[in-house]
């Protein structure tokens, strides 16, 4: 895989009001000690740029967001985790229960699908599915 990549994240909340949220952005990939690291930026409406770092392994995925909205979310099928999501409107403490993680990698692509439940104060918020696809870009010809 090349260092320059395209990152696509598709989020789905199954149910009656099922809606797909999708973002595709350029990113930078590197691999160290068995972990894929992907950095990318996204522009959030009316709040500016949010810098993101993904750490991907077959067993666990971590998402760090920095900017006006920040969070560190860990998706681990071995145990539930907690995340504090900081927004301009206040903080939201979330419990994350990862019920499934499907991970595949090739020289050209990483594909990971997360299945998880979000709760706050022991109250169910939503069941979610998020797919992360990281594709290598072609090497530029000189």
WOCORTA-V727897 format. One record per residue. N is the residue number from 1. RES is the residue in one small letter. SS is DSSP state (2 for helix, 1 for strand, 0 for the rest). PHI is phi in degrees with one decimal (none if undefined). Layout:
BEGIN
n & res & ss & phi
N & RES & SS & PHI
N & RES & SS & PHI
END
This chain:
BEGIN
n & res & ss & phi
1 & x & 0 & none
2 & x & 0 & -78.6
3 & x & 0 & -71.4
4 & x & 1 & -84.1
5 & x & 1 & -135.6
6 & x & 1 & -109.7
7 & x & 1 & -111.5
8 & x & 1 & -119.9
9 & x & 1 & -122.8
10 & x & 1 & -113.0
11 & x & 1 & -111.2
12 & x & 1 & -136.4
13 & x & 1 & -111.4
14 & x & 0 & -61.1
15 & x & 0 & 140.8
16 & x & 0 & -63.6
17 & x & 0 & -100.5
18 & x & 0 & -55.0
19 & x & 1 & -138.2
20 & x & 1 & -105.9
21 & x & 1 & -113.5
22 & x & 1 & -133.4
23 & x & 1 & -137.5
24 & x & 1 & -128.5
25 & x & 1 & -142.2
26 & x & 1 & -73.9
27 & x & 1 & -149.5
28 & x & 1 & -121.4
29 & x & 1 & -114.3
30 & x & 1 & -150.2
31 & x & 1 & -126.9
32 & x & 1 & -151.7
33 & x & 0 & 51.8
34 & x & 0 & 79.2
35 & x & 1 & -121.6
36 & x & 1 & -87.8
37 & x & 1 & -110.1
38 & x & 1 & -130.2
39 & x & 1 & -108.2
40 & x & 1 & -156.6
41 & x & 1 & -118.9
42 & x & 1 & -134.6
43 & x & 1 & -98.6
44 & x & 1 & -94.1
45 & x & 0 & -53.4
46 & x & 0 & 60.2
47 & x & 0 & -123.3
48 & x & 1 & 100.5
49 & x & 1 & -86.1
50 & x & 1 & -115.3
51 & x & 1 & -90.5
52 & x & 1 & -124.0
53 & x & 1 & -131.7
54 & x & 1 & -103.9
55 & x & 1 & -119.8
56 & x & 1 & -117.4
57 & x & 0 & -137.7
58 & x & 0 & -64.1
59 & x & 0 & -102.0
60 & x & 1 & -154.3
61 & x & 1 & -129.0
62 & x & 1 & -123.8
63 & x & 1 & -123.1
64 & x & 1 & -115.7
65 & x & 1 & -118.5
66 & x & 1 & -135.4
67 & x & 0 & 144.0
68 & x & 0 & -62.3
69 & x & 0 & -113.2
70 & x & 1 & -137.5
71 & x & 1 & -169.6
72 & x & 1 & -131.9
73 & x & 1 & -115.1
74 & x & 1 & -116.2
75 & x & 1 & -111.4
76 & x & 1 & -134.5
77 & x & 0 & -71.6
78 & x & 0 & -75.7
79 & x & 0 & -159.3
80 & x & 0 & -66.2
81 & x & 1 & -130.1
82 & x & 1 & -123.5
83 & x & 1 & -141.5
84 & x & 1 & -107.0
85 & x & 1 & -98.3
86 & x & 1 & -91.8
87 & x & 1 & -129.2
88 & x & 0 & -61.9
89 & x & 0 & -97.5
90 & x & 1 & 132.7
91 & x & 1 & -97.3
92 & x & 1 & -127.6
93 & x & 1 & -89.2
94 & x & 1 & -117.5
95 & x & 1 & -104.9
96 & x & 1 & -118.0
97 & x & 1 & -115.3
98 & x & 1 & -84.2
99 & x & 1 & -97.1
100 & x & 1 & -165.1
101 & x & 1 & -144.8
102 & x & 1 & -109.3
103 & x & 1 & -130.5
104 & x & 1 & -139.8
105 & x & 1 & -139.7
106 & x & 0 & -139.9
107 & x & 0 & -62.0
108 & x & 0 & -106.7
109 & x & 1 & -157.2
110 & x & 1 & -119.2
111 & x & 1 & -132.4
112 & x & 1 & -131.5
113 & x & 1 & -121.6
114 & x & 1 & -106.0
115 & x & 1 & -122.0
116 & x & 1 & -156.0
117 & x & 1 & -116.8
118 & x & 1 & -107.0
119 & x & 1 & -135.8
120 & x & 1 & -142.8
121 & x & 0 & 51.5
122 & x & 0 & 63.6
123 & x & 1 & -106.4
124 & x & 1 & -61.1
125 & x & 1 & -101.4
126 & x & 1 & -164.8
127 & x & 1 & -100.8
128 & x & 1 & -137.4
129 & x & 1 & -135.3
130 & x & 1 & -128.7
131 & x & 1 & -113.2
132 & x & 1 & -114.5
133 & x & 1 & -122.8
134 & x & 1 & -120.4
135 & x & 1 & -117.6
136 & x & 1 & -71.8
137 & x & 0 & -87.8
138 & x & 0 & -64.4
139 & x & 0 & -68.0
140 & x & 0 & -71.3
141 & x & 0 & -86.2
142 & x & 0 & -99.0
END
